Amino acid sequence: MKKIIVLLGVLGVSLSAIFVKITDAPSMVLVFYRTLAAALMLLPAVCLRFRGEITRLTKKEVILCVISGIFLGLHFTAYFESLRYTSIAASVVLVDTEVFFVAFAMLFIFREKISVHGWIGIIAAFVGSVIVAMADAGAGSDVVKGDLIALSGAAFMAVYTLIGKVVRKRISTTVYTFLVYVSSACTVLIFLAAGRTPIIGYGKEAWISGIGMAVFCTLLGHSVFSWALKYEKASFISTAKLMEPIFASIMGMLLFKEIPGIYTVLGGAVIIFGIFYYSRHSE
């Protein structure tokens, strides 16, 4: 039963690309809606059950949570923006290469060694990314731009993950994610204000998109993974998350008639194999 719940969580996360596609609202506006809605949904629990923990946080922990939230906001923005230029299949699979940015950070910053199996996974994912990029190059410069933006989203997510590994040792999931979502919402709001971009006036589709992502992709998606780590192996969670590009691509074909090219499918399959192989041998 717990494994089925994890798969439902993957399905929830996979809906993110679909929610972005249903509206023309700017990417940062959607990030603001999503993170603000998620923070507001967590606020009652934080006020009723975690007030004591909030007051015990150190200045360093708060600063790290804020920085983590900034990078999560940048990740969402880059991911959503990439979907304006490239296909759902290419965007989702490239964003999922985040695990390798984390691996290189662990290698160069924390001096942790990468095993031979790990390098095989990394090389496979790199080759797959090249195949996707070469396939998209023939579709125009905007598509390649989308691929590069998706990769930047993976890098931003890696920073968020690395900070989370440090901070989550002492802070509960609820408090950490609440502070991160508040920080993300404030970050993108500042950017929107600086760019004089309105935060309203995009129609009901934008609100549906933001709230839908907060509920299905955040609370019933990412939060499910955090819950499941108590009962399932991390390798199973990592492997299950590889279904996200498959779910998202199928929904993209059914709803938007986005049929990825053969080389995009091939490159995506190689990337998924690389992530699977790396995750399988890194636990």
N, C-alpha and C positions, 0 to 999 in steps of 0.2 A: 504493500500500500504506500509506503514512504517513497519508494522509487517512482510510483505513478505520480505522486504529488510533485516530485522533482521535475518530471517530464511536463507536467502541467505548468510548472514555473517557467520552464524553457519556452513553452508555447506563449506564455504571457509576455516574456521578454521579446519574443519574435514579433509581437504585434507593434513594437515601437516604429519600425519602418513603415508599416501600414498607416499608423496614425499620422505620421509626418506627411505622407503622400496625399492625405485627404484635404489638406489645406494649403493655401499659398502664403500663410503668415510667415514672417521672417523667422529664421531658425532660433535666434536668441529669444524671441517672444515666446516660442513654444517651450524653450528650456525654462524660461521664467515661470510660465504656467505650470509646467510639470513639477519643478522643484518646490514652488510655493505651495501647490496643492498637496504634495507629499508631506511637507513640513507641517501644514495645518492639520492633516490627518493624524500625524504623530503627536501633536501638541497636547491633546487631552491625556494621553498615556504618560508623557513627560511630566506634566503638571501633577498628576495624581500619584504616580508610582516612582518617579525618578528625580523628584526635586532635590532630595538629599545628595544624590550623585552629582547633580549639576553644581551644587554649591561647593562640593569637594574638589572640583576640577582645578588643576594648576594652570597658571598663565601659559606655560609651555604647551600643555595639552590643548587648551583652547586655540592657541595660535596654529598648532598643527592641524586641528580640525578645520579651521578657516582656510588654511592653504590647501588642504585636501578638497574642500568644497569648491575652491577656485578652479582647480584642475578638473574636477568632475563637471563643472559648468562648461569649461572649455571643451571637454570630451563630448558632451552632449551636443554642443554647438557645432563642432566639427563633423560629428556623425550625421546630424540632421542636414547640415549644409551639403555634405557629400551626396546625399540622396537627391539633391536638385540637379546634379550633373551626371552621376553614374547610376548604374542599375542597382536594385536592391541586393541582388546576388553578390555583385562585386563589393559593394559598400560593407555589407554585414561581414563577409568573410575576411576582408582586409582589417576591419576594426577588431576582429577577434584575434589578430596577431599580437595583441597586447601582451600576451604571456611571454613573448620573446623580447620585448622591450624590458620587461621585468627581469628576465634572465640576464640580459647584458648589464643592467644596472647592478644586479647582485654580483656579477663578475667583476666589474670595474670599480664599483663603489665599496661593496662589502667583501670583495676578494673571495667570493665563493666559487669553487670550481664547477665547470659544466662537464658532465660525463660525455663519453663517446656517443651514447644513445641520445643525449641531449643535443649534441651538435648535429646528429643525423636529422633530428626533428627540425632544428633551426634551418639547416640547409634546404630541407624539403620545402618548408614554408617560404623561404626566400625564392626558391625556384618557382613555386606556385604563384607568388606575387608578381614575378617577372612575366610569367605566362599571361596573367590577367592584364597587366599593364600593356604588354605587346598586343594583346587582342583588342584592348580598348583604344590603343593608339590609332588604329584604323578607323575608329568611329569619330575622331575629332579631338581637338585639344581640350575642350570642356570636359570630356569624359575622363581623360587622363588627370585633369585638375581635380575631378571628383575622387579619383583613386588616391591621389596624394593627400587630399584633405582627410579621407578616411584613415589613411596611415597616421596622419598627425593626431587624429582622434584616438588611435590605439596608443600612441606615445603619451598623450595626456592621461589616458586611463591607467597607464602603467604607474605614473607618479601617484595618482590617487590610491592605487593598490598598495604601493610601497609604504606610503604614509599610514595607510590603514593597518598594515602588518605591525607597525610600531605602536600606534595609538590604541588599537583594539585589545592590547594585552591588559589594559587597566580600565577601559571604558566599555560599557554595555553596547550592544548593537543598536538599541533604540536611541540612546543618547548620542552616540556617534553619528548615526545617519541623520538624526534631527538637526544637529549642528552643521553637518555637511550640506544638507538641503537648504538650510537657511543661508549659509554662506554662498552657495551656488546661486540662489535666487537674488541675493544682494549684489553679487558680482555682475551678473548679466544685466541687472537693473541699472547699475552704474554705466555699463557700456551702452545700453539703450538710451540712457539720458544724455550721455556724451555725444552720441550720434543723432540725437533728437528723433529717435524712432518711437512712434506711438506704441503703447502697450495694449490698446484696445482698438476696436473698429475693424476687426478681421472676420467678423461673422461667427455664427454659432459653431462652425466646423473647427475653428481654432480652439474654442473652449472645450469642445468634445475631445479634441486631440490631446490637449494638455492634461485634462482630468483623467481621460482614458489611460494615458501613459502612467500617470501617478498611481492609479489603482492597479491596472493589469501588469504593467512592466516593472513598476517599482515595488509596491507593497506585496503584490501576488507573484512577482518575478524574482528580483534580486533578494528580497527579504526571505523568500522560500529557500534560496541557496544557503543563506546564513543559518537558517533554522535547521536545514538538512545536514549540515556539517557535524551536528551533534550526534547524528544517527548513522550516517553513511560515510564511506571513505571519500577523501578529497578527490581521488582518481575517478570515482564514479561521477561525482559532481562535474568535474572538468570534462569528462567524456560526454556526459549528457548535454552539456552546454554546446557541444559541437553540432547538436541538432538544430540550433538556432538558424544558421544560414539555410538549412534545408527547409525548415518550416517557413521562414520568411520568403524564400524564393518561390515556394509553392503558392503561398498566398499572393505574392506579387504577380504570378502568372494568372491566377484565377481572377483577381480583382482588377489588375491594371494591364493584363495581357503583356507583361514584361517577360519575354522569353529570352533567357541568356544564350549567347553564342556558344558553340562547342568548345572554344578555347577558354572562355570564361568558366564554363563548367569544369573543364579539365584542370585549369589552374586552381579553381576553388577546391576541387577534390584533393589536389596535391597539398594545398595549405591545410585542409582539415586533417589529412593524414599526418602532416608534420606536427600539428598541435596535439593530436591524439598520441602520437609516438612519444613526443616530449613529455606530455602529462603522465603517460603510463609509466615512464621510467624515471620520473623526477620525484616520486613520493618516497 
